[in-house]
Amino acid sequence: MNLNGIKWYSLFCFAIILLAFLSCTKDWPEAPVEITRPEIISVSPDMWEFMVSTSTSISITFNEQMDLETIRDHASIMDADGNTVNGSWSSNGSTAIFTPSANLSMLSRYDVMIEGAYDEDQEWKGPGPQDVHGNSLYEDFTSHFATEGNYGASPIYVSAAPNLGDWSEIGRITDFEVETLGGFDAAQGIALNSDGSYLYVADRGGNAVMAVETAGFSIDGTVALPDSVEEPWIVGVTPNDNEVWALCRGTNHLVIIGTGTNTITNVIPLNGYCPNGGFLYRIAFSHDGSKAYITTRLSQSVLKINTATYEVETEKVIGEAAHIAEVTVSPDDAKVYVSNTWGLEPSIFVLDASADMPVIGTIDLPEEWGDAKKFTTYDNYLFVGMRWDAMIYKIDMTTDQVIGWTGWPDDWLGDWSDSENIAIDPEGEVIYQLCPDRGETAVFGTEELNFLGFIDTGTWWGIVSPQP
């Protein structure tokens, strides 16, 4: 045999075996590509945080390291008018930090807006803020906060109603936190005395009026009403703090309670003033304490009562009214304001407080919709809260002109919202409006009725605040 041929044949076989072996070795892949989208896990200030310092910075924390340049391109801080806040971005680990170039305005809302890669219909818009691997934030992110003032520290009290909250308890909101007090059958109407030391509660289900000592937020006394009267649902405290007046819806009685002893001093039947299924609805006192004004729902009337004699001095029937509801008195006691409400043409009647209370003016609410559910006053201004659509009007009681309006909920919230009662913070800077459908309380600045944000309060119906 040719030895050279054997040699070359052996080499050929070895090469074939080597190639076969190499072809069977595992082909290790490269490191897998990171495809997880980044997420926002926190923001500071928090969503709907109040009393934020005007010198604050805004931080957004992601779940992974981000490309700061892409955040700059897709994030903005806006004021409530849609103006962009100028400033600079920096980063600290997975947190992006925005530092405004100047202090923010006081009593103002700001929106933190970050544009994601997809719209609400899951349609691609283009790359948003990206992590270091090039993955974009999936969807838009928005947060809101409101800057500092003097508001919020004084307690605000809230109560429930049928289908609106828990009737067995009332609430107190302090520094935007809610605490509750139980022990009621069906607590509804609430009123504070002038220094805020006592809150009086109409326990509609228990047929009683309860006195709550506010320092300890505890029930200090119970005044049981006689069987001849039913359903106390609205209460008011006289300006001198000596009496509580309770309106009883079931029998249309007015019950007078002396605050010194927590005893009933008078029971006055007013059912004769409530024909056509009407009932006693709201109460307001003149600032000098000499007169009380009570409206009658469905009966289209306002009763002027002498607080010394408890006699009805005047029954003013306003025939052109649809439904008489709220009532309040001008600072000089010269005028009485009554809401004509329900439906497409809500308005405010202005009555001369003298003698027979003639109607001397009508204030039309320009958007012509809703139920003028609640009055509250501060200085020379009357604020009118609307039911159905959460709106507030501001009226100058010198000129009887509408000088401010929150706009429709679509304008300030971007959505529909119902509302109930309103109250002014004792500092006069903000107004609170209950939005029971959301389980929240909306907050507006009183100067321009600018929307500041929501307090997560739960569902309530009535709201009162201490006097300034």
N, C-alpha and C positions, 0 to 999 in steps of 0.2 A: 504494500500500500504506500501511496505517496504521502510521506510525512508532512510535506507542506500543505497538501490538500486537507489532511486531518487538522492541521493547525488552524487554517482559515475557517474550516467548518466549525471547529470548537468556538472560535471567536464569534462567529455568526450566531451560534446558538446562545452564547452568553449574552450577546446584545439583545436578542429577542426576549430572553428571560428577564433581563434588567428592565427593558421597556414595559413588559407586562407587570412587573412589580411596581414600577413607578406609577403606572396608570391606576393601580389599585389603592394608592395612598389617599388619605382624606384631603380634600381641597378646603382648607380653613378660610371662611369668609372674612371680609373686613368688618369692623365694628358696625352694628346696626345703626341706621339713621334715626335720630330722635324726632318723633312726629307728634308728640303730645302738645296740645294747645295750652298756652298759659292761662291762668285764671287770677282774678283779683280776689284776695282773701280778706282784706280790710282796707278801710279808708279813715283818715283822720283830718278834720273833725268827722265824727260819726254821722250817719244818715239822720237828718232832721235834728241835729244837735243845735241847742240854743245857747245864747250868752257866750259865743265864741269871741275870743280876743280879736280886736281889729289888727293886731300885729301878727296874727297866726301865719304859719306856713301850712301847706296842704300836702299830705303824704298819702301815697297809694302803694300798698304792699301786694306783690304778686307771689305766686307759689314757686317761682323760679327766677333766675337771673334774666334781666331784660336788656334789650338794646335801647339805651336811653334816647338815641337820636330818633328812633321811630316813635317813642312816646311824645317827644316834642312835636312831632309832625301830626299827631292824632289826638292830642289831649288839649283841653282848654278849660279855663275857669271864667265863668260868665257872671255878671251881675243880673239882677232881676229884669233889667231893661234889655238884656241881650248884648251888652257891651263886654268885650274881652278884657280881662284883667291882665295887665302887663306884669311880667316877672321872668324869673329864670328857673330852669330845671337842673337838678342834680340827682345823684343816686347814692344809696348806701345799701350795698348788698342787693336784695331783691325789692327794695323800696325806692320808689321815685318820689322826689320831694320838689314841690313848687314853692318858690319864695316870691311873693308879690314885691314889686319895685316900690310900692308905697302902701301905707296902711289902708285897710279896707274901711268902708263907711260904716258908721254905727247904725243899728236897727235896720239892717239890710239882709236880704237873702242872697246867697251865692250858690251857683250850680257848678258841680264838677262833672265834666262831660268827656268821655273817652270813646272814640269811634272804633267799633270792632269791624271785622272783615265781612260779616253777613248782616243783612237787614232783618226785620221782623218776619219777613216771608221766607227767610233762609236763602235769600238770593245773594250771590257774591257781589260785594261792593268794591273790593280791592283790599290790599294788605292793610291791617291795622297795626297797633303796637306789637312788636315782635320780640320773642325771646332770642337768646344768643344763637339758636339753631335756625332761626328764620321762620318759626311758627307764629301765626298771628292770633291775637285775642279774637275769640269767635264773634261775640256780639257787643253792641253798645253798652256802656255802663254810665249811669248818672247817679249822683248823690247831691244832697242839698244841706246847707247849714245856714244859721242866722247869727248875725253878730251881736255884740253886747249892747246893753242899755242898763236900766235899773229895774226892769220888769222881772217877774217870776218868783221873787222871794216871798212875797206876801201870799198867804193861803187863799185859794179859790175853792168854793164849795159847790158840789154837784149832787143832783138827785135823779131818780129814775121816774118812769111813767109806764102805763100799759104798753107792753111790747117793746119798751125802750129801757133795757137794763134790768137790774135786779131790785125789785121794790123793797126787799128786806134790808137794804143798806143805803147809806149815803157815802159820798166820797169827799176827800180833801186833796187838792193838788198844791204841792209846795215844791219849788225848784224843779218843776216838770215831772215830779213823781207823785203817784196816786196812793193814798191809803184809804181804807174803807172802815166804816162803823156800822155794825149790824144792830139788831134789836127792834126793828120796825116791822109792822105788818105790810104796809104799802105806803112808803114815804114818797111824797110828791113835791108840793110847794115848799120852798125854803126862803127864809129872810134873815138878815143879820141886824143886830142893833147897831147903833151909830159908832161905837168903838170896836166892834167886831168881837166882843167878848162872849156873846151868846148868839147861837144860830137856832132859829125856831123852825120846826119841821111839821108840816101838815101830814099826819099819818092817816091817809085816806082809808086804808083798810082797817086800821085799829080804831077809827072814829075818835082820834085824840090829836092833841098838839103836844109835841115834845120839845123840851128845852135842852140844847146841847151846849155844854160849856166847852168853848173852843180851845182853851189853853191845854187841857188834857184830852180834848176830842172825845168826850164821853157824855152820855145822857145824864142830865142833872135833874130832870123833872118831867112828869107826864101829867097833862091835863086832859082827863077823860071828858068827852062831850056828852050831854044828855041824850037819851034815846030819841027825843023829839027832833033832833037835827042829825043829818047824815052827810057823810063824805066831805070832810074838810079837805080842800085840795090846794088852796092858795092862802098864803099868809103875808101880812105886812106889819111892820113895826112903826109906831108913831115916831115922829122926829124927836120927841122928848124921852123916848125909850120906855115910857110908863105902861104902854099897852101893846098887845098883839091883836090884830084884827084877822079873823079867820073866815074865809068865804066857804060856805058849805054848798057844794054843787047839788047834792041829792035833794035837799029841801029848800034851797035858796034862803038860808038863814045867815045872818052876820053874827058871829060870836066874838065878844070882847073879853080879853083875858088880861088881868093885871099882872105885870111882870114881877112886881115885888113879892107877891105871894103865890104866883102861878095858880090863880083861881079865876073862875069865870065871874065877871061882874055884870054882864048884860048879854042877852040873846035877843036879836032883833029880826023879826020875820020880814023878808023883802020879796017874798014870792009874788006879791001883788004887782011888783014892777017887772016881772019876768013872764009875760004872756008868750004865746006861740012857741012853747017849748024852750023858751030862753032860760039861761042860767047865769049866775054871777060868775064873771070871768076874770077880771083883773082889778087891782087896786093901786092907787097912788095917793100920796098926801101932799098938800101944799107945804112949802118949806117953812112957813110960820106955824104949821101944825094945826091950824084952825079948821081946815077942810079936808075931807077925804073924797076921792072920786072913784066910783066903781062902775065898770062897764058890764053890760049884760049881753052875752053872746046870743045871737038870733033875735033878740028883742029890740035891737037897734037903738039902744039908749045908754046914756051916761047919767049916773046919779051923783049929785053933789050933797054931801052929808056934813052936818055941823058936828065936829068931833067933841064938842062940849056937851051937847044935848042928844047926840045920836039921831037927830031928826033929818029926814030927807028934805033939804031945802029946795032942790030943783031936780026934776026929771026931764032931761033933754033927750027927746026922741029925734033921731036924724033919719027921716023917712027915705032919703035917697041913698042911704048906706046899704051895702050888701050884707056885711057882717061887721059889727063893731067888736073890736078886740082889745088891743093894747091901749094904755093911757099913761100919760106923764104930764108934768107941770113945768112951765118955764121957770128959770131961776128967780124971776121977780114975782112969781105967782099970778101974773096977769093973764096968762094964756094956758089953755089945756089942749093937749095934743091927743087925738084919738085915731087909731088906724081903721080905715075902711078897707076891708081885705077880702080875699078869696076870689081867685080867678084871674081874669085878664086885665083888670084895671084897678090895681091896688093904689090907694092914695092915703093921705093923712088929712083929717079935718082939723082945723085950728079953731078953737072956741074961745070966746071972750069969757074969762072966769067970773065976771060980774053977774049979778042977778040971774037972768034966765039962760045964760050961756049961749048966746047966738053964735052961729057959724060965721066967722069973719074971714076965713080963707081956706083954700084947699091946696095941698102940696101934692102934685102928681109925681109918682115914681116912674121915671121915664121909660123903663123897659117893659112896663105893663104886663107883668106876670108874677104870680106867686102869692103867698100868704104872708102879710106883714106880721110876723110871729112874735117879735120881741122888740121892746124899746129898752134902751139904756142911755144914760146921759153922762156927760162930763163937761164941766165948765158951761159954756153956752151952746154946746153941741148935742144934738139928738142923733143917736145911731139907731137905725132900723134894720133888724135882721129879718131876712126872708126865709120862709119855709119852702120846701120843694126844690128850689134851686138855691144853693148856698151863696147868698149875696148879702152885702151890707151897704146901706146908704148913710151918708153923713149930711145932716141938715143944720144950717146955722139958724138958731132960734131967734136971732135979732131980725134977720131978713126973711126967714121962712123959705129959704132957697136950698135946694140940693147942691152941695158943693163937693161931694165926693161919692165914689161908687167903686166897689171892688171889681166890677166886671162880672161876667158870667163865670161859673166854675171852669168852663172850657178854657177861659182866658188865663186864669191864674193856676189852675191845676192840670189842665189838659184832659179833663174828664168831667163827668157829671157827678154832683154830690148833693145830697139832701142836707138839711140843717134844722136845728131847733133853736135853743135860746142863746143869748149872747151876754157878755159882761165885760166891763172895762177893768184892766189891772189898776190897782190903787195908785200906781205911779203915773197913770194916764198915757203911757207910751204904747200899749198894745191892747187889742180887743180880742177876746176869745169867743169862738163860735163852735158850738157842739155840732158834730157831723155824725149822727148815730149810725148811718148806713155804713160808714167806714170804721166805726169804733174808735174815732179819733177826734181831737179838738183842733180846729184850724186857728192860727194866730196871725193877726194883721197889725201893722203899724197904724195908729190912730190918725197920724198927720195926713198921710196920703192913701190910707187903706191898702198899702202894699202887702202882699202875702209873704209871710215870713217862714211858715212851715206848719207841721203837724206835731201835736203831742199825742203819744200813744196812751190814751186815757181809758179806753173801753167805751161802752155805750151808755150815755146819760141823756137826760131830758132837761132838767133845770140847772141853772148856774147863777151864782151870786158871788160878789167880791166885796171886801170891806170898803168903806167910804175913804176917799183920799185924806 
